[in-house]
Amino acid sequence: MGLIPACTPNPLLANGSAPTPRPECVILLHGLGRTADSMEDLAEALETAGYGTVNLDYPSRDEPIETLAMTTIPSGISLCQAKGAEKIHFVTHSMGGILLRYYISRQPLDNLGRVVMLSPPNQGSEIADALKDNSLYQWYNGPAGQQLGTAPDGFVAGLGPVDYPVGIITGNAHAAFDVWFASEIPGDDDGKVSVERAKVEGMTDFLVLPYSHPFIMQKKAVAEQVIHFLRHGVFNHAAAAQDEK
């Protein structure tokens, strides 16, 4: 799988004119073993809300996180700049948030806006710990899957706190096929990551919604919360309380 900008409209409109530049652009980064298709509903909601979007596809199973971050994210930044973006936001799912944390720790962005992470393993995942020596897990998840453990001297722990606006949405429900995974995770979880391990030091806001890890980015209420954070720098907790009822 190559690096594919999956949501890049034709540079000319039907009448031959150039599209109106959008001063704010959102780069979307999917998670491990997924594709840009998993983020397409969210990208469409962001476009409708007035943002330019770049929904990137990247070979998440083929390379370590460092390589994925440094080859994927610059492509997205260039595509946002081509849209006339003055501010660049990020919306990530799962491991996509770890790519972003690594990249920004090495290449700070002067025009970075806000970041929303969906179900990020910001303190690793017990599932990566439990399966790290499993040959099927190693084959399917590749080198990046070996970097998502919870060890205090591990890759994720070494990324440190964030010092930019980050809102995190995670789930406390698990899909039917994640029953065993959920049983391996202490406390509330989304079937892949515990609620507590989704947090990161320095985050701006945190929200738990009743969704599972594989499908959280496809939920309308999540899209609404993402847009609210990008606009206001906080989540709409009153609306979230209604969603939980």
Buried (B, 14 or more C-beta within 10 A) or exposed (E): EEEBBBBBEEEEEEEEEEEEEBEBBBBBBBBBBBBBEBBBBBBBBBBEBEBBBBBBBBBBBEBBBBBBBBBBBEBBBEBBEBBBBEBBBBBBBBBBBBBBBBBBBEEEBEBBBBBBBBBBBBBBBBBBBBBBEEEEBBEEBBBBBBBBBBEEEBBBBEBEEBEBBBBBBBBBBBBEEBEEBBEBBEEBBBBBBBBBBBBBEEBBBBBBBBBBBBBBBBBEBBBBBBBBBBEEEBBBEEEBEEBEE
